[in-house]
Amino acid sequence: MKKIVFIGAGSYGTAVANHVAEKHKDSAHVLIYGRDKKTVDEINLNHRNTKYLSGHQLSRHLKSTSDLDEAVTVADYIFMGIPAQHVRKMTSQIRNYVITDVEVINLAKGVEVDSLKRMSEVIGEELNGIKPSYNIMTLSGPSFAKDVVDPKKSVVLSLGGKRKRRLEKTREMLHSNSFRVFACKDIVGVEIGGALKNVYAIMAGIMKGAGEGDSYLGEYIPRALVEMDSIVRYFSARRDTTRGVSSLGDLIITCSESSRNFRFGEAFARTGSIEEAMSGKTIEGYHTLEAMYKFVESKNMFAPIIRELHGILYESSKDPKDAITSFRQADSRRTWENIRFFSKVLGKVLPKFWYRRHDFSFDGMKREFFSAFSG
């Protein structure tokens, strides 16, 4: 019998674990590791997680533990269902108990602020003896926990990884009629797209809170996608991945009231307080914004939404309405809505060179030149 472990008893990790437990109730031992003993006991005794999934009954085949060694030892699959900024620390804690052929599946949607590294890179660095290209995958896509945990609702996700055989094996383990999974060998696109959509959802929420009309998402989502294209191409991700479920699909649903990042942006626009808008919850997009702003600054990249959003949340230098006007004006400098043929070709061949610069001044170009040769 296979052992499938979920690290983190939050809403999304619990929801996916519940799905897996029900699908493999006769062929796998599914276990959630959680630090909160009250939550662990509630899952085991009452088959509920009222702290994160109030009102939902969980599978009787799903078990939980607060003993990390017990959870991870001889696991066949390990799902990392914790916030992105805690993934490195948690991975370092489990590496001595992980067998070399384990499949590690990341569920976090973010990048590490300090290093700008993707989650599969962070996990790969911390797991001794594990080859990242073979064993580490990321599951991402347009799916809220409340829909994943309800078998009557359907969701679709993308499983990103490097090796076809392992992708197919893990995809088969997860896939069902209501929990549809597509395999994708572009793990970079899956991870960067999943992280970026949270950032753009915050700005969508700010626009809503600032009084935009009902039509604004029809304008905003396509323009946010244009900005995402430049960034994911730089990381050598495929452009068609950006149009798939892990990027565009997730961006669409995250720019809605059901999204925590969207609600944070909307609340901030109305209150002006980051702490009040967060309400004690983890807002992945807020941390990813800091990392992505560092990135676009270092590359002199034209990313007006990220730049203006950073000005609102981190620098307190922009009023939300002024920032919305500013990014719209900047975006209008693109002139043409569609990408011309030569730009598509050069953007594919030279992704680290062929992108629109933010600063074309002599000082800006000089700074970029020296940055390129400084290592």
KOLDRENTI-361630 format. One line per 10 residues: number of its first residue (from 0); their letters; for each residue x, y, z of N, C-alpha, C. Coordinates in steps of 0.05 Angstrom, whole numbers, padded with zeros to 5 digits, m for minus. Atoms other than C-alpha are relative to their C-alpha. Layout:
% residues N
NUM	a	X Y Z X Y Z X Y Z ~ ...
END
This chain:
% residues 375
0	mkkivfigag	00017 m00024 00000 00000 00000 00000 00018 00025 00000 ~ m00016 m00024 00002 00028 00068 m00020 m00006 00019 00022 ~ 00003 m00020 m00021 00039 00123 00030 00002 00028 m00013 ~ 00002 m00026 00012 00018 00192 00007 m00003 00021 00022 ~ m00001 m00018 m00022 00035 00250 00053 m00004 00029 m00009 ~ 00004 m00029 00005 00012 00323 00054 00012 00015 00023 ~ m00012 m00017 m00021 00055 00373 00092 m00016 00026 00001 ~ 00017 m00024 m00003 00009 00428 00118 m00030 m00007 00000 ~ 00029 00006 m00003 m00063 00424 00142 m00017 00024 m00006 ~ 00016 m00023 00008 m00086 00488 00109 m00023 m00008 m00018
10	sygtavanhv	00024 00006 00016 m00147 00494 00065 00006 m00015 m00026 ~ m00005 00013 00026 m00117 00475 m00002 00013 m00027 00003 ~ m00013 00026 m00004 m00071 00420 00022 m00020 m00021 00011 ~ 00021 00018 m00010 m00129 00389 00061 m00019 m00008 m00021 ~ 00019 00006 00022 m00175 00393 00001 00011 m00020 m00019 ~ m00013 00019 00019 m00126 00358 m00046 00004 m00027 00014 ~ m00004 00025 m00015 m00110 00307 00008 m00026 m00016 00002 ~ 00026 00012 m00002 m00184 00293 00016 m00008 m00014 m00026 ~ 00005 00012 00026 m00191 00281 m00059 00016 m00026 m00004 ~ m00017 00023 00004 m00132 00233 m00060 m00008 m00023 00018
20	aekhkdsahv	00009 00020 m00019 m00157 00196 00002 m00024 m00015 m00010 ~ 00024 00013 00010 m00224 00183 m00029 00005 m00016 m00025 ~ m00005 00015 00025 m00196 00162 m00096 00016 m00026 00005 ~ m00017 00023 m00006 m00146 00114 m00065 m00005 m00013 00027 ~ 00007 00009 m00027 m00184 00092 m00003 00007 m00030 00004 ~ m00006 00029 m00004 m00168 00018 m00016 00029 m00006 m00008 ~ m00027 00006 00011 m00097 00026 m00044 00022 00018 00011 ~ m00021 m00018 m00010 m00061 00081 m00005 m00007 00010 00028 ~ 00003 m00012 m00027 m00050 00109 00064 00006 00030 m00003 ~ m00002 m00028 00004 m00062 00184 00060 00001 00015 00026
30	liygrdkktv	m00005 m00012 m00026 m00035 00226 00116 00007 00030 m00002 ~ m00006 m00028 m00001 m00034 00301 00132 00017 00006 00024 ~ m00015 m00010 m00023 00020 00332 00175 m00009 00028 00006 ~ 00008 m00027 m00009 m00003 00392 00216 00012 00006 00027 ~ m00013 m00008 m00026 00029 00431 00273 m00021 00004 00022 ~ 00021 m00006 m00019 m00038 00449 00306 m00013 m00027 00008 ~ 00010 00025 m00010 m00057 00389 00349 m00031 m00001 00000 ~ 00029 m00002 00001 m00129 00413 00353 m00011 m00007 m00027 ~ 00008 00006 00028 m00135 00410 00277 00005 m00029 m00006 ~ m00006 00028 00005 m00101 00343 00274 m00020 m00019 00013
40	deinlnhrnt	00019 00016 m00014 m00147 00313 00326 m00028 00001 m00013 ~ 00026 m00004 00012 m00208 00342 00292 m00002 m00016 m00026 ~ 00000 00016 00025 m00189 00310 00225 m00003 m00030 00007 ~ 00001 00029 m00007 m00178 00242 00259 m00026 m00008 00013 ~ 00024 00008 m00015 m00239 00242 00304 m00026 00008 m00013 ~ 00026 m00010 00011 m00292 00284 00269 00000 00002 m00030 ~ m00002 m00002 00029 m00267 00283 00197 m00007 00028 m00011 ~ 00005 m00027 00008 m00269 00358 00193 00025 00017 00005 ~ m00021 m00020 m00005 m00221 00418 00189 m00014 00027 00001 ~ 00016 m00024 m00001 m00265 00475 00213 00016 00026 m00001
50	kylsghqlsr	m00017 m00025 00000 m00207 00524 00219 00004 00010 m00029 ~ m00006 m00008 00027 m00195 00523 00144 m00021 m00008 m00020 ~ 00021 00009 00019 m00253 00485 00111 m00026 m00005 00015 ~ 00025 00002 m00016 m00313 00500 00154 m00024 m00009 m00017 ~ 00024 00009 00014 m00376 00463 00134 00004 m00023 m00019 ~ m00005 00022 00018 m00342 00408 00095 00008 m00025 00015 ~ m00006 00026 m00012 m00341 00335 00114 00024 m00012 m00015 ~ m00024 00012 00013 m00274 00300 00100 m00003 m00030 m00001 ~ 00000 00029 00003 m00261 00229 00079 00009 m00014 00026 ~ m00007 00016 m00024 m00259 00177 00135 00027 m00015 m00004
60	hlkstsdlde	m00025 00013 00006 m00197 00149 00100 00024 00019 00002 ~ m00021 m00020 m00003 m00158 00213 00111 00008 00002 00029 ~ m00010 m00001 m00027 m00114 00213 00173 00020 00023 00003 ~ m00018 m00023 m00005 m00071 00267 00206 00019 m00006 00023 ~ m00019 00003 m00021 m00010 00271 00251 00015 00026 00004 ~ m00017 m00023 m00006 00032 00324 00286 00029 m00008 00003 ~ m00028 00011 m00001 00094 00280 00284 00011 m00001 m00028 ~ m00011 m00003 00027 00135 00301 00224 00015 m00025 m00009 ~ m00015 00024 00006 00180 00239 00227 m00019 m00022 m00009 ~ 00020 00020 00006 00120 00193 00227 m00012 00005 m00028
70	avtvadyifm	00013 m00007 00025 00090 00230 00168 00017 m00006 m00024 ~ m00017 00000 00024 00149 00232 00121 00014 m00026 m00005 ~ m00016 00025 00003 00186 00167 00134 m00013 m00020 m00019 ~ 00008 00020 00021 00181 00118 00075 m00024 00009 m00016 ~ 00022 m00009 00016 00131 00162 00039 00006 m00004 m00030 ~ m00004 00003 00029 00121 00148 m00035 m00005 00026 m00015 ~ 00006 m00027 00011 00091 00217 m00050 m00001 00020 00024 ~ 00001 m00021 m00020 00101 00281 m00011 m00010 00026 m00014 ~ 00011 m00025 00011 00057 00342 m00026 00007 00023 00020 ~ m00007 m00023 m00017 00083 00409 00000 m00022 00020 m00002
80	gipaqhvrkm	00023 m00018 00000 00020 00447 00018 00002 00022 00020 ~ m00005 m00022 m00019 00050 00505 00057 00006 00025 m00015 ~ m00006 m00025 00014 00061 00579 00041 00028 00000 m00012 ~ m00025 00000 00015 00118 00592 m00008 00024 00008 00017 ~ m00023 m00010 m00015 00162 00630 00041 00008 m00019 00022 ~ m00007 00019 m00021 00162 00571 00089 00010 m00027 m00012 ~ m00006 00025 00013 00178 00517 00037 00029 m00009 00006 ~ m00028 00007 m00004 00254 00520 00045 00005 m00012 00028 ~ m00004 00009 m00028 00253 00513 00121 m00012 m00027 00004 ~ 00013 00026 m00004 00203 00456 00120 00015 m00022 m00015
90	tsqirnyvit	m00014 00020 00015 00241 00419 00065 00025 m00008 00014 ~ m00025 00006 m00014 00305 00424 00104 m00005 m00018 00025 ~ 00007 00016 m00023 00269 00391 00163 m00006 m00029 m00007 ~ 00008 00028 00008 00246 00330 00124 00020 m00014 m00016 ~ m00018 00013 00019 00306 00316 00080 00014 m00025 00010 ~ m00013 00024 m00010 00337 00265 00126 m00018 m00025 00002 ~ 00019 00022 m00001 00274 00222 00124 m00011 m00007 m00027 ~ 00011 00004 00027 00260 00225 00049 00016 m00021 m00015 ~ m00013 00020 00016 00276 00164 00007 00006 00011 m00028 ~ m00010 m00013 00025 00312 00177 m00059 m00019 m00001 m00023
100	dvevinlakg	00018 00002 00023 00256 00155 m00106 m00027 00012 00006 ~ 00026 m00012 m00007 00200 00195 m00072 m00008 00021 m00021 ~ 00011 m00022 00018 00156 00240 m00115 m00008 00023 00018 ~ 00006 m00024 m00016 00153 00310 m00086 m00016 00019 m00018 ~ 00018 m00017 00016 00095 00353 m00111 m00005 00026 00016 ~ 00004 m00026 m00013 00094 00427 m00094 m00028 00010 m00007 ~ 00026 m00012 00004 00027 00461 m00084 00000 00031 00003 ~ m00002 m00029 m00005 00052 00531 m00066 00002 00016 m00026 ~ m00001 m00018 00024 00042 00588 m00116 00015 00025 00008 ~ m00016 m00023 m00007 00098 00636 m00105 00029 m00004 m00007
110	vevdslkrms	m00029 00003 00003 00173 00649 m00110 00013 00010 00026 ~ m00014 m00008 m00025 00223 00657 m00054 00010 00028 m00003 ~ m00006 m00029 00002 00232 00731 m00040 00030 00005 m00001 ~ m00029 m00006 m00002 00306 00730 m00021 00015 m00009 m00025 ~ m00016 00011 00022 00331 00686 m00078 m00013 00002 m00028 ~ 00016 m00001 00025 00276 00696 m00132 m00002 m00028 m00013 ~ 00000 00027 00011 00277 00620 m00140 m00029 m00011 00002 ~ 00026 00015 00001 00217 00577 m00159 00000 m00021 00022 ~ 00003 00019 m00022 00190 00527 m00109 00014 m00027 m00006 ~ m00013 00025 00006 00217 00466 m00146 00031 00003 00003
120	evigeelngi	m00028 m00005 m00004 00286 00498 m00145 00007 00000 00030 ~ m00004 m00001 m00029 00281 00512 m00070 00000 m00028 00011 ~ 00002 00027 m00010 00259 00441 m00056 00024 m00017 m00009 ~ m00022 00015 00011 00313 00412 m00101 00026 00006 00014 ~ m00024 m00007 m00015 00367 00451 m00064 00001 m00012 00028 ~ 00001 00009 m00028 00344 00427 00004 m00001 m00031 00003 ~ 00003 00029 m00003 00331 00353 m00010 00027 m00014 m00009 ~ m00025 00014 00006 00397 00315 m00006 m00005 m00025 m00015 ~ 00001 00025 00015 00406 00261 m00057 m00023 m00002 m00020 ~ 00022 00000 00018 00344 00280 m00097 00007 00016 m00025
130	kpsynimtls	m00005 m00014 00025 00351 00299 m00171 m00026 00016 m00006 ~ 00024 m00016 00004 00302 00358 m00181 m00014 m00006 m00027 ~ 00012 00004 00026 00292 00344 m00255 m00017 m00026 m00002 ~ 00014 00025 00001 00267 00274 m00240 m00023 m00002 00020 ~ 00018 00006 m00022 00230 00277 m00174 m00019 00022 00009 ~ 00015 m00023 m00010 00201 00346 m00163 m00019 00011 m00021 ~ 00021 m00010 00018 00136 00370 m00194 m00016 00022 00014 ~ 00017 m00020 m00012 00087 00427 m00184 m00028 m00003 m00012 ~ 00028 00002 00008 00011 00421 m00186 m00013 00028 00004 ~ 00011 m00027 m00001 m00023 00487 m00202 m00022 00004 m00020
140	gpsfakdvvd	00022 m00005 00019 m00085 00514 m00235 m00023 00014 00014 ~ 00023 m00014 m00010 m00152 00548 m00227 m00018 m00017 00018 ~ 00015 00017 m00018 m00180 00514 m00165 00000 00011 00028 ~ 00002 m00009 m00028 m00205 00540 m00099 m00005 m00025 00018 ~ 00003 00023 m00019 m00203 00493 m00038 m00029 m00008 00003 ~ 00028 00006 m00004 m00278 00498 m00029 m00012 m00017 m00023 ~ 00009 00016 00023 m00288 00468 m00099 00014 m00027 m00001 ~ m00015 00025 00000 m00233 00416 m00093 m00012 m00020 00020 ~ 00010 00018 m00021 m00263 00388 m00029 m00028 m00010 m00005 ~ 00028 00007 00007 m00333 00383 m00059 00000 m00018 m00025
150	pkksvvlslg	m00001 00018 00023 m00338 00321 m00104 m00020 00006 m00022 ~ 00019 m00008 00020 m00397 00352 m00140 00010 00023 m00018 ~ m00011 m00022 00015 m00354 00409 m00165 00024 m00010 m00016 ~ m00022 00009 00017 m00303 00403 m00221 00022 00021 m00001 ~ m00023 m00018 00002 m00233 00433 m00224 00019 m00012 m00021 ~ m00020 00010 00019 m00176 00428 m00274 00027 00012 00007 ~ m00026 m00010 m00008 m00102 00434 m00259 00022 m00010 m00020 ~ m00023 00007 00016 m00034 00429 m00292 00022 m00011 00018 ~ m00022 00012 m00015 00021 00383 m00266 00026 00004 m00016 ~ m00025 m00007 00014 00089 00411 m00286 00023 m00017 00011
160	gkrkrrlekt	m00023 00015 m00007 00152 00369 m00287 00019 m00004 m00023 ~ m00020 00002 00021 00213 00349 m00328 00000 m00027 m00014 ~ m00002 00027 00012 00205 00274 m00341 m00028 m00011 m00006 ~ 00026 00009 00010 00148 00245 m00381 m00011 m00023 00016 ~ 00010 00024 m00013 00143 00178 m00346 m00010 00006 00029 ~ 00008 m00007 m00027 00140 00208 m00276 m00024 00018 00000 ~ 00023 m00017 00003 00091 00261 m00298 m00025 m00017 m00005 ~ 00024 00016 00007 00044 00209 m00328 m00008 m00017 00024 ~ 00006 00016 m00024 00049 00165 m00265 m00014 00016 00021 ~ 00012 m00017 m00020 00033 00222 m00218 m00027 00011 m00009
170	remlhsnsfr	00025 m00010 00011 m00020 00250 m00263 m00022 m00021 00002 ~ 00019 00021 m00002 m00055 00183 m00265 m00009 m00004 00029 ~ 00006 00003 m00029 m00052 00180 m00188 m00020 00021 00008 ~ 00017 m00023 m00008 m00088 00248 m00184 m00026 00002 m00015 ~ 00022 m00006 00018 m00135 00250 m00243 m00026 m00015 00006 ~ 00027 00012 m00002 m00210 00238 m00238 m00019 00016 m00017 ~ 00019 m00015 00016 m00273 00261 m00273 m00005 00028 00010 ~ 00005 m00026 m00011 m00281 00319 m00225 00026 00015 00008 ~ m00026 m00012 m00007 m00207 00332 m00211 00019 m00007 m00023 ~ m00014 00006 00025 m00178 00335 m00281 00028 00013 00001
180	vfackdivgv	m00028 m00008 00000 m00102 00340 m00288 00012 m00004 m00027 ~ m00016 00001 00025 m00061 00356 m00350 00029 00000 00006 ~ m00029 00001 m00004 00013 00339 m00353 00013 00022 m00018 ~ m00014 m00021 00015 00061 00395 m00375 00030 m00002 00007 ~ m00029 00002 m00004 00136 00389 m00385 00013 00027 00004 ~ m00010 m00028 m00005 00143 00465 m00378 m00005 00007 00029 ~ 00004 m00006 m00028 00149 00467 m00302 00006 00029 00007 ~ m00006 m00029 m00004 00179 00537 m00306 m00025 00017 m00005 ~ 00025 m00015 00006 00116 00564 m00340 m00022 m00005 00020 ~ 00020 00007 m00020 00071 00527 m00291 00004 00016 00026
190	eiggalknvy	m00006 m00013 m00025 00107 00556 m00231 m00001 00030 m00001 ~ 00000 m00029 00002 00119 00627 m00254 m00028 00011 m00005 ~ 00027 m00009 00005 00049 00634 m00281 m00018 m00002 00024 ~ 00015 00003 m00024 00019 00607 m00217 00007 00021 00021 ~ m00009 m00020 m00019 00060 00656 m00176 m00009 00028 m00008 ~ 00007 m00027 00009 00047 00717 m00219 m00029 00007 00002 ~ 00028 m00006 00000 m00028 00710 m00222 m00010 00011 00026 ~ 00007 m00011 m00027 m00032 00725 m00147 00006 00030 00001 ~ m00008 m00028 00000 00004 00791 m00158 m00021 00016 m00015 ~ 00019 m00015 00017 m00043 00813 m00214 m00028 m00001 00012
200	aimagimkga	00026 00001 m00013 m00103 00791 m00173 m00003 00022 00021 ~ 00000 m00021 m00020 m00084 00841 m00119 m00007 00027 m00014 ~ 00006 m00025 00014 m00085 00898 m00170 m00029 00000 m00009 ~ 00028 00002 00008 m00152 00873 m00196 m00018 00007 00023 ~ 00015 m00007 m00024 m00179 00877 m00125 00001 00029 00007 ~ m00003 m00029 m00005 m00151 00947 m00116 m00017 00016 m00019 ~ 00017 m00014 00020 m00185 00969 m00180 m00029 m00002 00008 ~ 00028 00003 m00008 m00251 00941 m00155 m00006 00018 00024 ~ 00003 m00016 m00024 m00242 00975 m00087 00001 00030 m00006 ~ m00003 m00028 00007 m00224 01040 m00121 m00023 00011 m00017
210	gegdsylgey	00025 m00009 00012 m00291 01042 m00156 m00003 m00005 m00030 ~ 00003 00006 00028 m00280 01012 m00225 m00027 m00012 m00006 ~ 00026 00011 00008 m00342 00992 m00264 00001 m00029 m00007 ~ 00002 00029 00004 m00365 00923 m00284 00016 m00009 m00024 ~ m00015 00008 00025 m00325 00924 m00350 00030 m00003 00004 ~ m00029 m00004 m00002 m00256 00933 m00321 00016 m00026 m00003 ~ m00015 00025 00002 m00236 00859 m00318 00004 m00008 m00029 ~ m00003 00006 00029 m00248 00852 m00393 00024 00015 m00012 ~ m00024 m00015 00009 m00194 00905 m00402 00025 m00011 00015 ~ m00023 00005 m00017 m00149 00886 m00344 00013 m00027 m00004
220	ipralvemds	m00011 00027 00002 m00140 00810 m00351 00017 m00003 m00025 ~ m00018 00002 00024 m00114 00813 m00424 00025 00016 00003 ~ m00024 m00017 m00002 m00066 00870 m00407 00019 m00012 00021 ~ m00017 00014 m00020 m00041 00833 m00345 00014 m00023 m00013 ~ m00012 00023 00014 m00029 00773 m00390 00023 00008 m00018 ~ m00022 m00011 00017 00013 00815 m00437 00025 00004 00017 ~ m00023 m00005 m00018 00057 00835 m00378 00012 m00027 00009 ~ m00009 00026 m00009 00061 00763 m00354 00017 m00013 m00022 ~ m00014 00012 00022 00085 00742 m00423 00030 00007 00000 ~ m00028 m00009 00000 00149 00784 m00419 00015 m00014 00022
230	ivryfsarrd	m00014 00011 m00023 00166 00756 m00351 00005 m00030 m00003 ~ m00003 00029 00002 00153 00682 m00364 00019 m00007 m00023 ~ m00018 00006 00022 00190 00685 m00431 00029 00004 00009 ~ m00027 m00004 m00010 00251 00713 m00395 00011 m00024 00015 ~ m00007 00024 m00015 00251 00651 m00351 00001 m00025 m00018 ~ m00001 00022 00020 00251 00609 m00416 m00024 m00018 00002 ~ 00024 00016 00001 00180 00585 m00405 m00013 00003 m00027 ~ 00013 m00001 00026 00137 00570 m00465 m00024 00018 00001 ~ 00021 m00019 00001 00087 00622 m00487 m00027 m00014 00001 ~ 00026 00014 m00001 00032 00570 m00496 m00008 m00008 00028
240	ttrgvsslgd	00007 00007 m00028 00037 00552 m00422 m00014 00023 00013 ~ 00013 m00024 m00011 00017 00624 m00406 m00029 00000 m00007 ~ 00028 00001 00009 m00047 00611 m00445 m00015 m00024 00011 ~ 00013 00024 m00011 m00062 00547 m00407 m00013 00004 00027 ~ 00015 m00002 m00025 m00098 00531 m00343 00016 00010 00023 ~ m00016 m00008 m00023 m00039 00544 m00296 00006 00030 00001 ~ m00005 m00029 00000 m00032 00617 m00318 m00026 00015 m00006 ~ 00024 m00015 00007 m00091 00646 m00356 m00024 m00010 00015 ~ 00023 00011 m00015 m00142 00599 m00325 00000 00009 00029 ~ m00002 m00007 m00028 m00117 00613 m00255 m00002 00030 00004
250	liitcsessr	00002 m00029 m00001 m00111 00688 m00269 m00030 00009 00000 ~ 00029 m00007 00003 m00185 00691 m00289 m00015 m00004 00026 ~ 00016 00005 m00025 m00212 00659 m00226 00011 00015 00024 ~ m00012 m00015 m00023 m00163 00695 m00180 m00007 00029 00000 ~ 00009 m00028 00001 m00188 00762 m00204 m00030 00000 00006 ~ 00028 00002 m00007 m00254 00748 m00168 m00002 00001 00031 ~ 00005 m00002 m00028 m00285 00755 m00099 00008 m00026 00016 ~ m00007 00025 m00013 m00269 00682 m00084 00030 m00002 00007 ~ m00029 00000 m00004 m00195 00697 m00084 00009 00017 00023 ~ m00011 m00014 m00023 m00158 00716 m00021 00017 00024 m00008
260	nfrfgeafar	m00017 m00022 00009 m00109 00759 m00060 m00017 00023 m00011 ~ 00018 m00021 00010 m00166 00796 m00095 m00013 00015 00023 ~ 00013 m00012 m00023 m00202 00808 m00029 00019 00018 00016 ~ m00020 m00016 m00013 m00138 00834 00001 00003 00027 m00014 ~ m00003 m00024 00016 m00129 00885 m00055 m00025 00018 00003 ~ 00025 m00016 m00002 m00202 00907 m00051 m00002 00013 00028 ~ 00001 m00011 m00027 m00198 00915 00025 00020 00022 00004 ~ m00021 m00020 m00003 m00133 00954 00020 m00009 00027 m00013 ~ 00009 m00024 00014 m00163 01003 m00031 m00020 00015 00017 ~ 00021 m00013 m00016 m00220 01017 00018 00010 00009 00027
270	tgsieeamsg	m00009 m00007 m00027 m00181 01019 00084 00027 00014 00001 ~ m00027 m00011 00000 m00110 01039 00065 00019 m00014 00020 ~ m00016 00014 m00020 m00084 00989 00117 00007 m00028 m00010 ~ m00008 00027 00008 m00043 00928 00097 m00008 m00020 00021 ~ 00006 00019 m00022 m00052 00895 00165 m00030 m00006 00001 ~ 00029 00004 m00001 m00127 00905 00165 m00010 m00016 m00024 ~ 00008 00015 00025 m00133 00880 00093 00008 m00029 00001 ~ m00009 00028 m00002 m00093 00817 00109 m00016 m00016 00019 ~ 00016 00013 m00020 m00135 00800 00170 00014 m00025 00011 ~ m00015 00022 m00012 m00080 00754 00196 00004 m00023 m00019
280	ktiegyhtle	m00003 00022 00019 m00080 00711 00133 00025 00003 m00018 ~ m00022 00000 00019 m00023 00692 00086 m00009 00009 m00027 ~ 00007 m00010 00027 m00027 00733 00022 00024 m00005 m00018 ~ m00023 00008 00016 00020 00698 m00027 00009 00022 m00019 ~ m00006 m00020 00020 00015 00753 m00079 00015 00024 00011 ~ m00014 m00023 m00013 00040 00806 m00030 00030 m00006 00001 ~ m00028 00007 m00001 00106 00769 m00020 00012 m00004 m00028 ~ m00009 00004 00027 00112 00749 m00093 00005 00027 m00014 ~ m00004 m00027 00012 00104 00823 m00112 00027 00011 00007 ~ m00026 m00010 m00008 00166 00841 m00072 00022 m00013 m00017
290	amykfveskn	m00021 00014 00016 00207 00787 m00108 m00001 00008 m00029 ~ 00002 m00007 00028 00180 00804 m00177 00008 00029 m00006 ~ m00009 m00027 00003 00192 00878 m00167 00030 00001 m00001 ~ m00029 00001 00000 00265 00863 m00151 00009 m00010 m00028 ~ m00008 00011 00026 00268 00822 m00215 m00003 00020 m00023 ~ 00004 m00018 00023 00237 00873 m00263 00018 00024 00003 ~ m00019 m00022 m00004 00281 00928 m00232 00027 m00008 m00009 ~ m00027 00009 00007 00344 00887 m00240 00004 m00004 m00030 ~ m00001 00004 00029 00327 00872 m00313 m00009 00024 m00016 ~ 00010 m00024 00014 00301 00942 m00330 m00024 m00007 m00017
300	mfapiirelh	00022 00010 00016 00237 00908 m00353 m00024 00018 00002 ~ 00025 m00016 00001 00174 00945 m00374 m00022 m00017 00011 ~ 00021 00015 m00013 00123 00919 m00325 m00016 00020 00017 ~ 00013 m00022 m00015 00078 00978 m00306 m00019 m00009 00022 ~ 00019 00009 m00021 00027 00938 m00265 00016 m00007 00025 ~ m00017 00007 m00023 00081 00908 m00220 00012 00025 00012 ~ m00013 m00024 m00011 00116 00975 m00213 m00019 00017 00015 ~ 00019 m00017 m00014 00054 01013 m00195 m00011 m00013 00025 ~ 00010 00014 m00023 00029 00960 m00148 00020 00000 00023 ~ m00021 m00002 m00020 00095 00960 m00112 00000 00028 00013
310	gilyesskdp	00001 m00028 m00011 00090 01036 m00105 m00023 00003 00020 ~ 00024 m00002 m00018 00021 01027 m00072 00006 m00014 00026 ~ m00001 00017 m00023 00037 00971 m00024 00026 00001 00016 ~ m00026 00000 m00014 00111 00976 m00008 00013 00027 00005 ~ m00013 m00026 m00003 00131 01048 m00018 m00019 00021 00010 ~ 00021 m00020 m00008 00065 01083 00001 00003 00026 m00015 ~ m00005 m00024 00016 00083 01131 m00055 m00022 00006 m00020 ~ 00021 m00003 00021 00020 01122 m00097 m00027 m00004 00012 ~ 00028 00004 m00006 m00053 01132 m00086 m00011 m00021 m00020 ~ 00010 00021 00019 m00090 01071 m00116 m00011 00011 m00026
320	kdaitsfrqa	00011 m00010 00024 m00129 01113 m00165 00021 00012 m00019 ~ m00021 m00011 00016 m00067 01150 m00188 00017 m00022 m00013 ~ m00015 00022 00010 m00030 01084 m00196 m00014 m00014 m00023 ~ 00016 00012 00021 m00086 01055 m00238 00002 00016 m00026 ~ m00003 m00018 00023 m00083 01115 m00284 00028 m00002 m00012 ~ m00028 00001 00009 m00007 01111 m00288 00006 m00026 m00016 ~ m00006 00024 00014 m00004 01038 m00308 m00015 m00002 m00026 ~ 00015 00000 00025 m00058 01047 m00360 00014 00018 m00021 ~ m00015 m00018 00018 m00020 01106 m00390 00025 m00013 m00010 ~ m00025 00013 00007 00045 01067 m00390 m00006 m00023 m00020
330	dsrrtwenir	00007 00023 00017 00012 01005 m00421 m00008 00010 m00028 ~ 00008 m00010 00026 m00016 01048 m00477 00023 00007 m00018 ~ m00024 m00005 00016 00055 01062 m00500 00007 m00024 m00018 ~ m00005 00023 00017 00055 00992 m00530 m00011 00004 m00028 ~ 00012 m00007 00026 00012 01020 m00587 m00016 m00023 m00013 ~ 00013 00023 00014 m00003 00953 m00621 m00009 m00021 00020 ~ 00010 00020 m00018 m00047 00903 m00586 00012 m00028 m00005 ~ m00011 00027 00007 m00020 00842 m00623 00030 00002 m00003 ~ m00030 00001 00002 00053 00821 m00623 00007 m00005 m00029 ~ m00008 00004 00028 00086 00828 m00691 00018 m00025 m00003
340	ffskvlgkvl	m00013 00026 00005 00118 00768 m00724 00029 00000 00009 ~ m00029 00000 m00007 00191 00789 m00715 00004 00001 00030 ~ m00002 m00001 m00030 00178 00804 m00641 m00005 m00028 00012 ~ 00005 00027 m00010 00149 00735 m00631 00024 m00018 m00004 ~ m00023 00016 00006 00209 00703 m00664 00024 00007 00018 ~ m00022 m00008 m00016 00261 00744 m00628 m00005 m00004 00030 ~ 00007 00005 m00028 00224 00738 m00562 00004 m00029 00007 ~ m00004 00029 m00005 00228 00662 m00569 00029 m00008 m00001 ~ m00028 00007 00004 00300 00659 m00593 00018 00013 00021 ~ m00017 m00015 m00018 00328 00713 m00547 m00018 00012 00023
350	pkfwyrrhdf	00019 m00010 m00020 00280 00717 m00487 00013 00018 00021 ~ m00014 m00016 m00020 00333 00748 m00441 00010 00026 m00011 ~ m00008 m00025 00012 00345 00804 m00490 m00024 00015 m00013 ~ 00021 m00012 00015 00282 00816 m00531 m00025 00005 00017 ~ 00024 m00008 m00015 00234 00850 m00483 00001 00030 00002 ~ 00001 m00029 m00002 00211 00921 m00474 00013 00011 00025 ~ m00013 m00012 m00023 00255 00963 m00429 m00016 00022 00013 ~ 00014 m00021 m00015 00228 01008 m00374 00013 00027 m00004 ~ m00015 m00025 00001 00283 01059 m00378 00019 m00001 m00024 ~ m00017 m00001 00024 00314 01076 m00446 00020 00023 00002
360	sfdgmkreff	m00019 m00022 m00003 00355 01134 m00418 00029 m00011 00000 ~ m00028 00008 00000 00431 01132 m00422 00008 m00014 00026 ~ m00006 00011 m00026 00437 01119 m00347 m00013 m00027 00003 ~ 00013 00025 m00003 00386 01064 m00350 00013 m00022 m00017 ~ m00013 00020 00017 00419 01028 m00408 00028 m00007 00010 ~ m00027 00004 m00011 00488 01037 m00376 m00002 m00019 00024 ~ 00004 00017 m00023 00462 01006 m00312 m00006 m00029 m00008 ~ 00007 00027 00010 00433 00947 m00350 00024 m00014 m00012 ~ m00024 00011 00013 00498 00938 m00389 00019 m00012 00021 ~ m00018 00008 m00020 00541 00934 m00328 m00011 m00023 00017
370	safsg	00012 00021 m00015 00491 00890 m00292 00002 m00027 m00015 ~ m00002 00024 00016 00494 00840 m00349 00027 m00013 00002 ~ m00027 00011 m00001 00569 00832 m00342 00012 m00002 00028 ~ m00009 00001 m00027 00573 00834 m00267 m00004 m00028 00013 ~ 00004 00027 m00010 00553 00761 m00259 m00028 m00005 00009
END
